């Protein structure tokens, strides 16, 4: 009981604390910044965000297809929506496990295949985001040294993982846990290391993250700000790399802090940087939440009990609680 409460309450308090602190710093300038909104760009940002979500669903469809599961794009998009919606509520990306249970329930995938498919998705995301950040360096003078580390480390980890997949080969083992890990590695290899997979998943990942950046660009335009596109790219890259560390539910608070700090380093006024970061993340999270709610009804009533059961099991250390 106390474990479940603390697992959700403490990360939520951290997120609220970060937002309150940022709000306190710029409160006097917020009203001035809010007077320069062009509402039409809000609609553009929402449309771009929806397009990015559909493409995420299509990419996940392609990953599962590589594992010999032909699942409709509408279903894979719904799976991604539901898992990310749960991630907005609970910490440690526990929502990812929901996707695994949905696939097993409807399509009889194994747990290892569900985990492998998510690992492939995450690796392509991290490498793509870091690559976009690295490219932005060529257009931004005087980038602080610590930012280079945020880009280089994820790139190194991502490429090292792919090298590991290439050279590990098909090993044999008698221990059941080792066999399970080797099975997952083989599934990840099948889904990500063919030339076709690299091209399709790599290209779609670039488009997905460019759309994510364009959402923020629309927010910047909504506030009538003139911020170099490369700076927006770097801000979103840093925000998402920080968000990848599951400190708070959905990266709320840590994402805004990282994006706003990057804008401030580039010379943007703190109040404007804060508003852009908050509105950008708010649009993305509200679209996620709305998509998640619609997706739960689309997939069926059984999804909600499955979510509850999966979260109870994870928060209780693997033990399911009594209904």
C-alpha positions as MATLAB code, in Angstrom:
seq = 'XXXXXXXXXXXXXXXXXXXXXXXXXXXXXXXXXXXXXXXXXXXXXXXXXXXXXXXXXXXXXXXXXXXXXXXXXXXXXXXXXXXXXXXXXXXXXXXXXXXXXXXXXXXXXXXXXXXXXXXXXXXXXXXXXXXXXXXXXXXXXXXXXXXXXXXXXXXXXXXXXXXXXXXXXXXXXXXXXXXXXXXXXXXXXXXXXXXXXXXXXXXXXXXXXXXXXXXXXXXXXXXXXXXXXXXXXXXXXXXXXXXXXXXXXXXXXXXXXXXXXXXXXXXXXXXXXXXXXXXXXXXXXXXXXXXXXXXXXXXXXXXXXXXXXXXXXXXXXXXXXXX';
ca = [
       0.000    0.000    0.000;
       2.615    2.551    1.110;
       4.947    1.367   -1.628;
       2.325    2.028   -4.304;
       1.497    5.466   -2.895;
       5.132    6.551   -2.628;
       5.971    5.180   -6.106;
       3.439    7.571   -7.635;
       3.340   10.421   -5.106;
       7.070   11.202   -4.851;
       7.735   11.521   -8.628;
       4.537   13.593   -8.967;
       5.662   15.961   -6.201;
       9.034   16.347   -7.929;
       7.268   17.278  -11.185;
       4.987   19.789   -9.450;
       7.929   21.259   -7.540;
       9.925   21.875  -10.731;
       6.968   23.557  -12.477;
       6.181   25.740   -9.439;
       9.822   26.816   -9.175;
       9.966   27.733  -12.874;
       6.651   29.593  -12.588;
       7.888   31.549   -9.571;
      10.987   32.718  -11.464;
       9.057   34.313  -14.337;
       5.642   35.136  -12.875;
       5.916   38.921  -13.397;
       6.683   38.539  -17.109;
       4.126   35.882  -17.975;
       1.167   38.190  -18.641;
       3.238   40.271  -21.051;
       4.315   37.175  -22.972;
       0.746   35.842  -23.097;
      -0.457   39.019  -24.835;
       1.412   38.065  -28.013;
      -0.305   34.785  -28.824;
      -1.451   33.939  -32.382;
      -4.073   31.201  -31.699;
      -4.090   29.738  -35.245;
      -0.706   28.163  -34.652;
      -2.148   26.172  -31.764;
      -4.349   24.283  -34.217;
      -1.375   23.701  -36.512;
       0.636   22.302  -33.602;
      -2.166   19.862  -32.711;
      -2.471   18.620  -36.317;
       1.296   18.073  -36.547;
       1.243   16.234  -33.219;
      -1.521   13.901  -34.413;
       0.436   13.174  -37.605;
       3.477   12.244  -35.501;
       1.365    9.837  -33.420;
      -0.020    8.108  -36.508;
       3.523    7.698  -37.836;
       4.629    6.239  -34.489;
       1.856    3.669  -34.850;
       2.932    2.874  -38.416;
       6.556    2.447  -37.313;
       5.485    0.078  -34.526;
       3.424   -1.829  -37.111;
       6.612   -2.274  -39.155;
       8.587   -3.477  -36.104;
       5.951   -6.117  -35.314;
       5.811   -7.108  -38.981;
       9.533   -7.922  -38.758;
       8.613  -10.284  -35.918;
       5.986  -11.935  -38.178;
       2.906  -10.231  -36.668;
       0.690   -8.458  -39.191;
      -1.296   -5.998  -37.049;
      -3.336   -3.089  -38.394;
      -1.810    0.380  -38.071;
      -4.934    1.554  -36.215;
      -4.295   -1.111  -33.557;
      -0.559   -0.438  -33.225;
      -1.247    3.299  -32.974;
      -3.831    2.614  -30.255;
      -1.319    0.433  -28.384;
       1.270    3.212  -28.433;
      -1.330    5.789  -27.364;
      -2.516    3.703  -24.405;
       0.975    2.891  -23.139;
       2.108    6.513  -23.374;
      -1.072    7.723  -21.667;
      -0.352    5.443  -18.716;
       3.220    6.799  -18.692;
       1.737   10.258  -18.067;
       0.179    8.986  -14.845;
       2.713    6.571  -13.363;
       6.524    6.821  -13.160;
       9.325    4.595  -14.458;
       7.633    4.086  -17.857;
       5.436    1.337  -16.427;
       2.948    2.106  -19.194;
       5.217    0.288  -21.639;
       4.210   -2.995  -19.998;
       0.582   -2.294  -20.920;
       1.472   -2.521  -24.588;
       3.017   -5.937  -23.984;
      -0.162   -7.215  -22.285;
      -2.412   -5.821  -25.037;
      -0.408   -7.562  -27.754;
      -0.364  -10.837  -25.839;
      -4.124  -10.660  -25.192;
      -5.172   -9.942  -28.781;
      -2.365  -11.396  -30.899;
      -0.741  -14.056  -28.684;
       2.704  -12.467  -28.845;
       5.208  -13.669  -26.269;
       6.425  -11.404  -23.482;
       9.921  -11.429  -24.976;
       8.559  -10.293  -28.366;
       6.626   -7.473  -26.703;
       9.696   -6.296  -24.804;
      11.937   -6.674  -27.867;
       9.612   -4.570  -30.018;
       9.700   -1.736  -27.467;
      13.486   -1.941  -27.129;
      13.838   -1.548  -30.906;
      11.513    1.456  -30.858;
      13.430    3.085  -27.984;
      16.867    2.508  -29.520;
      15.846    4.127  -32.819;
      14.306    7.034  -30.905;
      17.403    7.677  -28.803;
      19.825    7.445  -31.723;
      17.644    9.633  -33.957;
      17.164   12.316  -31.313;
      20.880   12.381  -30.515;
      21.795   12.568  -34.233;
      19.457   15.538  -34.749;
      21.083   17.238  -31.779;
      24.544   16.580  -33.228;
      23.521   18.100  -36.576;
      22.174   21.225  -34.820;
      25.666   21.901  -33.409;
      26.835   22.908  -36.898;
      24.371   25.815  -36.888;
      24.738   27.031  -33.297;
      27.904   28.847  -32.197;
      29.325   28.525  -28.693;
      27.399   25.470  -27.509;
      28.280   24.767  -23.835;
      30.506   21.729  -23.367;
      28.077   19.890  -21.078;
      25.488   19.769  -23.864;
      27.913   17.801  -26.043;
      27.961   15.093  -23.379;
      24.148   14.800  -23.493;
      24.424   14.056  -27.216;
      27.591   11.953  -27.353;
      26.681    9.546  -24.530;
      23.289    8.406  -25.995;
      24.884    8.061  -29.449;
      27.706    5.964  -28.049;
      25.299    3.745  -26.093;
      23.011    3.285  -29.101;
      25.762    2.362  -31.540;
      27.475    0.139  -28.957;
      24.202   -1.748  -28.534;
      23.936   -2.354  -32.292;
      27.569   -3.516  -32.436;
      26.807   -5.884  -29.570;
      23.849   -7.293  -31.517;
      26.007   -7.810  -34.589;
      28.878   -9.576  -32.853;
      27.038  -11.503  -30.164;
      25.706  -13.927  -32.787;
      23.484  -16.862  -31.919;
      24.985  -18.191  -28.761;
      23.718  -21.302  -27.029;
      23.075  -21.692  -23.329;
      21.461  -24.186  -20.986;
      20.363  -21.751  -18.275;
      16.727  -20.759  -18.927;
      17.296  -17.093  -18.015;
      20.261  -16.817  -20.363;
      18.213  -18.518  -23.095;
      15.430  -15.977  -22.552;
      17.868  -13.069  -22.935;
      19.403  -14.602  -26.059;
      15.925  -15.120  -27.514;
      15.156  -11.427  -26.972;
      18.453  -10.387  -28.562;
      17.660  -12.523  -31.593;
      14.210  -10.907  -31.862;
      15.715   -7.425  -31.606;
      18.242   -8.366  -34.286;
      15.508   -9.619  -36.616;
      13.470   -6.451  -36.161;
      16.274   -3.910  -36.489;
      19.403   -5.152  -38.234;
      18.253   -6.001  -41.770;
      18.960   -3.329  -44.369;
      15.217   -2.909  -44.976;
      14.524   -2.400  -41.260;
      17.346    0.096  -40.819;
      16.133    2.190  -43.764;
      12.423    2.068  -42.897;
      12.765    2.513  -39.144;
      15.558    5.067  -39.478;
      13.712    7.228  -42.013;
      10.392    7.076  -40.155;
      12.130    7.930  -36.873;
      13.679   11.036  -38.430;
      10.280   12.182  -39.715;
       8.627   11.465  -36.344;
      11.120   13.602  -34.452;
      11.107   16.373  -37.052;
       7.331   16.549  -36.577;
       7.865   16.683  -32.812;
      10.246   19.603  -33.332;
       7.745   21.315  -35.664;
       5.154   21.236  -32.869;
       7.522   23.340  -30.770;
       8.297   25.546  -33.795;
       4.552   26.222  -34.124;
       4.420   27.183  -30.439;
       7.386   29.522  -30.928;
       5.580   31.122  -33.877;
       2.381   31.335  -31.804;
       4.249   33.615  -29.379;
       5.677   35.628  -32.300;
       9.241   34.758  -31.366;
      12.199   34.639  -33.745;
      14.235   31.668  -32.553;
      16.662   29.928  -34.945;
      15.343   26.542  -35.998;
      18.586   24.845  -34.945;
      18.095   26.176  -31.394;
      14.556   24.728  -31.334;
      15.957   21.393  -32.530;
      18.572   21.381  -29.778;
      16.032   22.353  -27.097;
      13.671   19.514  -28.039;
      16.586   17.067  -28.252;
      17.870   17.975  -24.780;
      14.325   17.933  -23.383;
      13.639   14.434  -24.685;
      17.005   13.006  -23.653;
      16.410   14.300  -20.125;
      12.829   13.009  -20.280;
      14.146    9.544  -21.184;
      15.357    9.236  -17.590;
      12.062    8.313  -15.850;
      12.262   10.641  -12.848;
       8.694   11.962  -13.105;
       5.538   10.635  -14.840;
       5.775   11.503  -18.528;
       8.891   13.584  -17.881;
       6.631   16.397  -16.661;
       8.747   19.094  -15.072;
      12.121   17.729  -16.144;
      11.243   18.176  -19.835;
      10.068   21.765  -19.356;
      13.131   22.604  -17.277;
      15.535   21.209  -19.888;
      13.790   22.870  -22.858;
      13.484   26.252  -21.117;
      17.107   26.123  -19.908;
      18.331   25.426  -23.450;
      16.337   28.367  -24.804;
      17.696   30.632  -22.046;
      21.274   29.607  -22.876;
      20.532   30.722  -26.451;
      19.458   34.148  -25.144;
      15.669   33.759  -24.977;
      13.926   35.641  -22.156;
      13.140   33.301  -19.227;
       9.376   33.983  -19.269;
       9.097   33.253  -22.989;
      11.337   30.179  -22.705;
       9.172   28.855  -19.872;
       5.905   29.430  -21.749;
       7.155   27.782  -24.930;
       8.408   24.745  -22.996;
       5.182   24.379  -20.996;
       2.770   24.906  -23.906;
       4.789   22.593  -26.179;
       4.694   19.768  -23.626;
       1.081   20.484  -22.698;
      -0.064   20.141  -26.318;
       1.811   16.860  -26.715;
       0.514   15.462  -23.428;
      -3.112   16.484  -24.020;
      -3.078   14.944  -27.505;
      -1.575   11.804  -25.935;
      -4.253   11.729  -23.229;
      -7.101   12.239  -25.698;
      -5.668    9.607  -28.027;
      -5.239    7.209  -25.120;
      -8.862    7.570  -24.020;
     -10.161    7.017  -27.557;
      -7.793    4.065  -28.002;
      -9.019    2.333  -24.826;
     -12.579    2.365  -26.192;
     -11.323    1.272  -29.607;
      -9.416   -1.721  -28.221;
     -12.218   -2.815  -25.885;
     -13.453   -2.752  -22.284;
     -10.953   -5.431  -21.216;
      -8.071   -2.919  -21.510;
      -8.855   -1.034  -18.288;
      -8.795   -4.141  -16.015;
      -5.600   -5.205  -17.805;
      -3.989   -1.839  -17.077;
      -5.008   -2.056  -13.430;
      -3.751   -5.622  -13.074;
      -0.424   -4.884  -14.795;
       0.255   -1.783  -12.705;
      -0.680   -3.565   -9.476;
       1.737   -6.359  -10.338;
       4.588   -3.949  -11.074;
       3.983   -1.675   -8.081;
       3.683   -4.713   -5.779;
       7.005   -6.090   -6.908;
       5.543   -8.644   -9.298;
       2.660   -9.799   -7.099;
      -0.884   -9.223   -8.222;
      -3.166   -7.672   -5.663;
      -6.545   -9.035   -4.734;
      -9.463   -7.531   -6.714;
];
